[in-house]
Amino acid sequence: MTKRFETLGLKHRFIDAIPRYSKFIDAMAHDADNPVPITDDLNMHCIDHKAERSSLTHHSRGIYSCLYSHLLAIRTYLMYDSESPYGIICEDDVHLHKDFVAKLESLQEILEKFKPDTLSLGYLTLNIPNIRAALGPDSPEALLLRYHESGLWGTQMYLISRDFAGKMLEYFDRPIKYYGQYFPTADFIITRSKRGYFIHPPMAVEEMGDSVNSSSAPDDFHVRVHKEFYTPDHI
């Protein structure tokens, strides 16, 4: 990722992900006495079923680890950048379009018009026919579409507003109560707000490495998305 950022001339800062097996995750995921409020303002998809939280599994630890790592990245944006109205959060395994900077600059008018909380630049979906139907034959590629209505998920790369970043930390940077069947994923909490949007096609594509050519690749959702969006124009 360092080489990709440097090739494109992008200023960046790396953070270490929070390990799923850590005292931090133990503490933050077990405090049922300090639940996070579910608010209409943030358009949460979680519902409080008043259920007792089950013991943490390897998978659920990964979900909490991912969420809190994203919150740490958001906090880092606010700590080290006191001016930019938007920051970009990016996972460390994505290919970036070679014209990423130019494409980003072309979004300024869209940002001023729609003022999104988040704008997903890299995501997972196989809902391509519906997306293209929504765009229409004469629509520009970078048309903004509502995120939570489009069958997308993933937090590979997203732009987040300074105001919404502050709200994320205010509501969620503390122990989280388990809400019934829903785990508090980074995707549900951060990118699926009422003012969460995405652009198509994505400017960042999750890398797959040798997995693309593995025997199980044709049935792997991540690989199928990679093959749909990755082009020679990605580095």
TIGU-575623 format. One record per residue (C-alpha): y, x, z; residue number from 1. Coordinates in steps of 0.02 Angstrom, whole numbers, plus 50000, padded with zeros to 5 digits. Layout:
BEGIN
[r [Y X Z] NUM]
...
END
This chain:
BEGIN
[r [50000 50000 50000] 1]
[r [50120 50142 50037] 2]
[r [50105 50205 49858] 3]
[r [50133 50030 49789] 4]
[r [50289 50004 49893] 5]
[r [50357 50176 49848] 6]
[r [50321 50150 49663] 7]
[r [50426 49993 49666] 8]
[r [50561 50069 49777] 9]
[r [50533 49941 49915] 10]
[r [50593 49981 50090] 11]
[r [50454 49937 50210] 12]
[r [50386 49957 50386] 13]
[r [50203 49953 50435] 14]
[r [50134 49884 50597] 15]
[r [49960 49898 50669] 16]
[r [49861 49736 50672] 17]
[r [49811 49674 50845] 18]
[r [49624 49705 50870] 19]
[r [49519 49549 50887] 20]
[r [49427 49628 51034] 21]
[r [49572 49668 51147] 22]
[r [49638 49615 51317] 23]
[r [49790 49544 51228] 24]
[r [49684 49420 51129] 25]
[r [49584 49379 51285] 26]
[r [49744 49335 51377] 27]
[r [49836 49244 51239] 28]
[r [49690 49136 51183] 29]
[r [49628 49079 51353] 30]
[r [49783 49011 51440] 31]
[r [49756 48822 51431] 32]
[r [49890 48793 51563] 33]
[r [50029 48848 51446] 34]
[r [49999 48752 51285] 35]
[r [50113 48767 51136] 36]
[r [50204 48604 51100] 37]
[r [50163 48514 50939] 38]
[r [50326 48462 50859] 39]
[r [50371 48356 50710] 40]
[r [50505 48482 50670] 41]
[r [50376 48615 50631] 42]
[r [50259 48493 50543] 43]
[r [50106 48558 50632] 44]
[r [49935 48508 50568] 45]
[r [49855 48532 50739] 46]
[r [49818 48382 50850] 47]
[r [49797 48390 51038] 48]
[r [49626 48314 51070] 49]
[r [49632 48368 51253] 50]
[r [49470 48460 51221] 51]
[r [49410 48607 51324] 52]
[r [49421 48768 51225] 53]
[r [49252 48843 51185] 54]
[r [49215 49027 51213] 55]
[r [49289 49147 51087] 56]
[r [49177 49195 50943] 57]
[r [49196 49344 50826] 58]
[r [49271 49226 50696] 59]
[r [49393 49138 50813] 60]
[r [49449 49306 50883] 61]
[r [49491 49355 50705] 62]
[r [49596 49198 50684] 63]
[r [49696 49235 50841] 64]
[r [49711 49418 50793] 65]
[r [49780 49371 50622] 66]
[r [49905 49247 50695] 67]
[r [49975 49364 50827] 68]
[r [49981 49509 50704] 69]
[r [50090 49401 50591] 70]
[r [50200 49354 50738] 71]
[r [50217 49539 50778] 72]
[r [50269 49572 50599] 73]
[r [50398 49431 50610] 74]
[r [50465 49503 50773] 75]
[r [50476 49674 50690] 76]
[r [50581 49599 50549] 77]
[r [50704 49525 50674] 78]
[r [50709 49685 50779] 79]
[r [50742 49808 50638] 80]
[r [50844 49704 50516] 81]
[r [50996 49621 50590] 82]
[r [51075 49562 50427] 83]
[r [50953 49501 50294] 84]
[r [50939 49310 50290] 85]
[r [50758 49328 50233] 86]
[r [50618 49450 50269] 87]
[r [50453 49475 50179] 88]
[r [50290 49485 50275] 89]
[r [50146 49563 50179] 90]
[r [49965 49599 50220] 91]
[r [49901 49772 50180] 92]
[r [49778 49730 50042] 93]
[r [49876 49655 49899] 94]
[r [49921 49706 49723] 95]
[r [50105 49685 49679] 96]
[r [50174 49637 49509] 97]
[r [50255 49785 49423] 98]
[r [50414 49682 49400] 99]
[r [50413 49627 49583] 100]
[r [50592 49681 49618] 101]
[r [50663 49594 49464] 102]
[r [50564 49437 49502] 103]
[r [50625 49439 49681] 104]
[r [50806 49455 49626] 105]
[r [50782 49308 49508] 106]
[r [50738 49199 49657] 107]
[r [50911 49211 49736] 108]
[r [50974 49052 49654] 109]
[r [50817 48960 49711] 110]
[r [50838 49022 49889] 111]
[r [51019 48964 49894] 112]
[r [50975 48793 49823] 113]
[r [50818 48751 49923] 114]
[r [50844 48857 50080] 115]
[r [50657 48867 50116] 116]
[r [50587 48910 50286] 117]
[r [50451 49007 50196] 118]
[r [50416 49049 50016] 119]
[r [50239 49106 49980] 120]
[r [50233 49249 49854] 121]
[r [50046 49280 49872] 122]
[r [49915 49150 49917] 123]
[r [49740 49082 49885] 124]
[r [49700 48929 49782] 125]
[r [49588 48868 49642] 126]
[r [49694 48712 49620] 127]
[r [49766 48786 49461] 128]
[r [49753 48631 49347] 129]
[r [49853 48524 49469] 130]
[r [49982 48661 49493] 131]
[r [50007 48681 49306] 132]
[r [50016 48493 49286] 133]
[r [50153 48488 49418] 134]
[r [50247 48626 49330] 135]
[r [50243 48540 49162] 136]
[r [50246 48625 48992] 137]
[r [50432 48661 48992] 138]
[r [50455 48717 49172] 139]
[r [50496 48897 49217] 140]
[r [50354 48998 49293] 141]
[r [50444 49023 49458] 142]
[r [50468 48839 49495] 143]
[r [50462 48803 49681] 144]
[r [50326 48686 49739] 145]
[r [50294 48613 49911] 146]
[r [50164 48719 49998] 147]
[r [50075 48599 50112] 148]
[r [50051 48469 49975] 149]
[r [49969 48585 49851] 150]
[r [49800 48638 49920] 151]
[r [49852 48817 49953] 152]
[r [49815 48930 50099] 153]
[r [49830 49111 50147] 154]
[r [49968 49225 50207] 155]
[r [49946 49371 50087] 156]
[r [50135 49383 50062] 157]
[r [50277 49267 50107] 158]
[r [50464 49267 50124] 159]
[r [50528 49194 50288] 160]
[r [50704 49143 50337] 161]
[r [50787 49223 50487] 162]
[r [50812 49054 50570] 163]
[r [50630 49001 50547] 164]
[r [50568 49172 50605] 165]
[r [50660 49143 50769] 166]
[r [50581 48970 50786] 167]
[r [50408 49044 50757] 168]
[r [50430 49165 50901] 169]
[r [50510 49035 51013] 170]
[r [50365 48914 50993] 171]
[r [50213 49023 50965] 172]
[r [50237 49198 51034] 173]
[r [50145 49154 51195] 174]
[r [49971 49093 51246] 175]
[r [49906 48956 51134] 176]
[r [49797 48811 51185] 177]
[r [49650 48765 51075] 178]
[r [49682 48597 50991] 179]
[r [49518 48509 50960] 180]
[r [49439 48556 50794] 181]
[r [49591 48654 50735] 182]
[r [49618 48838 50771] 183]
[r [49799 48897 50762] 184]
[r [49788 48995 50601] 185]
[r [49935 49095 50534] 186]
[r [49927 48988 50378] 187]
[r [49944 48821 50468] 188]
[r [50078 48881 50588] 189]
[r [50190 48989 50479] 190]
[r [50182 48940 50295] 191]
[r [50147 48753 50305] 192]
[r [50312 48696 50375] 193]
[r [50407 48549 50303] 194]
[r [50513 48673 50207] 195]
[r [50371 48787 50154] 196]
[r [50362 48821 49967] 197]
[r [50271 48934 49846] 198]
[r [50301 49005 49674] 199]
[r [50178 49008 49531] 200]
[r [50106 49122 49472] 201]
[r [50101 49228 49630] 202]
[r [50190 49395 49635] 203]
[r [50057 49469 49750] 204]
[r [49868 49458 49727] 205]
[r [49738 49496 49859] 206]
[r [49640 49652 49811] 207]
[r [49451 49642 49805] 208]
[r [49397 49820 49763] 209]
[r [49211 49835 49723] 210]
[r [49183 49655 49780] 211]
[r [49238 49594 49609] 212]
[r [49081 49666 49531] 213]
[r [48958 49626 49671] 214]
[r [48808 49513 49644] 215]
[r [48886 49376 49752] 216]
[r [49057 49387 49668] 217]
[r [49041 49233 49554] 218]
[r [49022 49122 49707] 219]
[r [49151 49208 49817] 220]
[r [49312 49108 49835] 221]
[r [49422 49261 49861] 222]
[r [49350 49347 49708] 223]
[r [49373 49192 49601] 224]
[r [49556 49181 49652] 225]
[r [49579 49367 49618] 226]
[r [49509 49349 49443] 227]
[r [49621 49199 49411] 228]
[r [49783 49286 49459] 229]
[r [49759 49473 49438] 230]
[r [49828 49547 49276] 231]
[r [49859 49722 49208] 232]
[r [50040 49697 49262] 233]
[r [49988 49711 49446] 234]
[r [49983 49882 49531] 235]
END
